[in-house]
Amino acid sequence: MKKLTLAVALMILGTSAFAQATRLVLFEEFTQASCGPCASQNPAFNTLLQSNTTKAISIKYQTSWPGVDPMNAANPTDVATRVSYYGVNGVPWTSMDGVAATGSAYAGAPANVNQNMIDTRYAVSSPLSVSVYHQLNATYDSIQVVVSVSNPGTSAVTSGSTGSLKLHTVIVEEQINYPTAPGSNGETDFYSVMRKMLPNASGTPLADTWAAGASQSFSFNVALPTYIANLGEVAVVAFVQDNSNKDVKNAAYSAPQAVSGLADAGVSALNASTSGLCDANVTPSVVIENAGSVTLTSATVSYSVNGGTPVSQSWTGNLTTGQTATVTFPQTTLSGGTNSLVATVSSPNGSGDYNGMNNSSAPVNIAVLGSTPQPSPKTEDMEGAAIGSVPSDMILQFNTPTAPRVYVVDKSVAGTSYELGGWGQSAKSLRWDYYAIPAGVVASVTTQKINISTLTAPKLYFQHAYCSYAGEADAFKVFASTDCGVTWTNIFDKSGSTLATSGNQTARFYPQASQWVTNQVSLAQFSGATDLVIKFEGTSQYGNSLYFDNIWVSNNALGVDEQASASLVAFPNPANTVANLDLNLNQEASVAIAVYNIAGQQIMNIPAEVMAAGQHVMEVPVAALPNGLYTAQVSIDGAIQTVRISVAH
């Protein structure tokens, strides 16, 4: 019966092609799940398209950049071919019938598209008629597609150049609805997503000349891609394009078909929690739901921790549409750090699932501290952490469904010649990328428990560099707790101009050596604590980036415990010809000096020399320097101290 139905469709398409050609306007959009501007422009664009379904159709190509996109990962090749075809180098970008959409925004911006544009193009007669029909087989693992192209006019239609006319046949998924955003831009709902181009993204060659009344049909019978999320959302778009000028002659659409006989099991909730940061025991329970019309009698229910081996149970019962059941798992003990639990349901009634997009829960993130406190002095310099992660013994927490851009970076993210570690003295630092984090997002990193009972005058030291975009009050706070985070004491709180170490700038901030500061915070109120926990928390106001490095919990600043420099003073200040740096060393040390201007550029370097313990006066020649403020950075056995120098002639 399926083959008979398809044969009838072929006859219908072949005969109906001789009716007057009606244009269906085609929009091809290049977008991405981790593209912020895409999330800004797509909602209005999608709404406009959805209100014009009789006039226009769209294909969305999910690109491989600028970030993560699982839809691209499923089929990057076809997307890359179309990206190359149009020369797309930024997203979002859209064409209307092969031509970049123009308007008040940049060429290709979806924001340029409006109702008048659609109406105007729709009114243009089409030289070719295109029809398409598709059908899934009985087991829903293959798809048959028939496309008919004809010339309904009274004169011949010719290609722009030899071999330039192509038929493109595209399997799309009309809606893909993720439980949580699959990328970093917050979008969860995606429309008309390209899944596979038949036979490939180069298309099917068409004749160069189509006589009046000529027609031709094309059929495809291929395996349905296994990455299709929802069988009930499979549709097909066909269009004819002339590669000589990229003009789309016409397009056609075959809507999703009803799927019968398959159950649809979904996960409606994953319940998993602990009593706090020091409780590692959790008892997961998963709520499954019959989201379809077929009675659900069995399924496999699972959960995994941090993407590890799933823990599974077989469930049997009797759920009609909308009914739920709870599957409870034995208690398990989580590892120290941030643990991400995800629940899944599979094999409903021992068969395939109608809709794969509701088979997984949103991640439940549970932070757990290790049971053994770390000794002090305690240091974390970020150098051991992988780029794009946080240090393995720190816990990242946030108030968004997916992790914001808070992770370790080095100069490779900026393409700079200088290092992005504290004071430019190391390769790595931890960045809160407020430049790309939406306002209101809060993200924190928390240390493991630290035993400070051996310290006589405990202090916290850390270094940061930050500038605002245009005065936004991005914030950075530090909290401490001695009861595993049940209560927190705020010990550092700065934002906006009080947090800034450099002036505002609209380009993303990559700090130079002179744009860092070292912070000292007393921990005296926690003296004697054997389980101190420290949390560093950033709140975005969509300003510019903050860099954070060299956590040090001790009696004295990092490096001072070893060589104990007592003081660093510049005189005279302002200076005319020579600025003197007065340094007192408690023991022999290697000392070097670098001088930076207000732009962060190094303008002078005095090589290292070994100095004995005691008082030293080092001369910095400033006669040739323009009037202004400068920063002298003194390295003492690798520990950095800075002093401001004012030059006035």
C-alpha positions, 0 to 999 in steps of 0.5 A: 500500500505504501508503494501504491500511495507513492506511485499515485503521488507521482502521477498527481505531481506529474499532472498537477505540474501543468497548472499555473506556477505559484511562487513559494519564496525560500529563505535560507538562514545560517544560524547557530545555537551558541550565537548571541545575535542569532538568539536576538534576531531569530524570534521575530524572524520565525514569527514572521515566517510562521505567519506566511506559510502560504507564501514562504518556506525556510531552511535553517543551516546550523553552522559549526561556529561560533560555538557548540551546536549538536544539530551541526555536529549531526551533519556538518558536511551539508551545512559547510557546502552551503556556507561555502556556496554563499560565502557566509562568514558570520551568523545569523545570515539569510538569503531570500530566493538566493539573494542576501536580505537587505535593509537597515541592518547588515546585508543578510541580517534576518532583521531586514526581512519584513512583510512587504519584502515577502509580499513583493517577492511572492508576487513575482511570477515563477518560470518553473513549477516545483512540487514535492511529496514524501512518505516514511516507510512502515518501520519509520527508518527510511523516507521516499521523496518524489519531486516534480519540476515543470515549465507551465509557460508557453515559452522555453526556460533556459539556464543562465549557463551550461549546467548551472540549473540544480534541484535541491531536495532537503529533509528538514525537521520542522521543530526541534525542542530541547529541554535545555539550551544545547548551546550558549545563547539560550535558544531551546526551540529550533525551526525548519532545521536542515537534516539531510540534502538529497542526494547531497548538498550539490543537488541534482543537475537539471536540463539547461533548456525546458521547453514549454510544457516540459516536466520531469520527476525525480525520486529518492528512497533513502535511510532516514537519518538516525539523528532525527529527533521527532518523526512527527516533524519530518518535512521536505523542501525542494527548490530549483536554483540557478548557480550562475546567479544563485537565483531560486526559481521556485520552491515546494514543501511537503509537510510532516505526516502523522506517525501512528503505532509508536509510543512516546515515552518522556522524562518529565522530572529528575529528582536528585538533591543532597543536604548541602555541599558536604553531603555526597549521598543522593537517591535519584528518582525519575518521573516518566510520562506517556506523551503519546497516544499509544498506551505505554506498558514498558520502558528502560529508565536510566540516569548517568553522572557526568556522562558516565555509564548509565544506571538502568532499571526496567519499568513495566506498568500501564500508562495512558496519555498524560499519565506518569510513573516514578522510578526510584533508584538506590542511593549513590555516593557522588564524587567531590566537585560538580556532578551533573545528573541526567535521566533518560527513558528509552525502548518504549514498549520495546520499540522505537520512540516517536519523539526523541526530544523528550527522552532526557531530563534537564541536567541536575547539577549537585556540588560536593566538597571533598571530605578531607580539608586541604592544608594551608598555605593554599594556592591555585594558579590556574596553570594546571587547568585545561583551557575552557574548564575550571580547576578540577578541585573547584566547583562551578555553579550558575543560575542558568540552564547551561554553563555561562562563559566562565573558564580558564583562558590563555593568550590563544583566545585573544591572539595576543603576544603577551600572557593573560596570567596575573601580572602577565607572569603566567599563561592562564587565568580564569575569565568571567566573560561578562562581554558575552554573558547576559545581564543578571547571570550569576556564576561562582567558583568555590574552593574545597575545604581549607584548614587554616588553623595553622596560620597565625594571621590568615589572609586571602590574596588574589589578583584580578583585571577588569574593565567595563564596556561603557560603565556597566556595574559588573560585580565580583564578590567573595564569600567564606563559610565554615559550615559547608555553605549553609551560611556565607559571610561576604568578605569582598564586594566590588563592582563597576568603577571600584572593580575596574583596573583599566578604563572603559573599552568597547572591544573585548578586554585582554589585560596587559601586565600593568592592568592587574591588581593584587587584593588582600582580604583578612580571614582573621574572623575565621582563625582556627577554622579547619574547614574554611570554604571560599566562594568567588562570585561574579554577576554580569551586567553585560559589560566587559571581561574580568580575569582572575588568578593566583588564589593564595591563602596564607599569612603573607602575600605569595612570595613574601613568605619566602623572601619577605620584601618589607616595602616598596616606595617611589620618590620623588613622586612626581619625578623629573629625571630619575624616579627612585625605588626604595626596596627593603629585602629581608633576604637575598633575592633576584630583582627585576623592574619593568615600567608600563605606560597607561596603555599597558605597553612595556616601555622599559625593562631593567634586567634582573640582578641578585641583591643582598638582604637590606635596603636598596635604592634603584634608579629608574630614568624618566627624563625621556618619558612624556609627562603622565602616569606609569606603573613600575612592576618589581619582580622579587624572586618571581613575586610581583609588587607594583608602584605608581610613578608620576612624571612631570617635567 
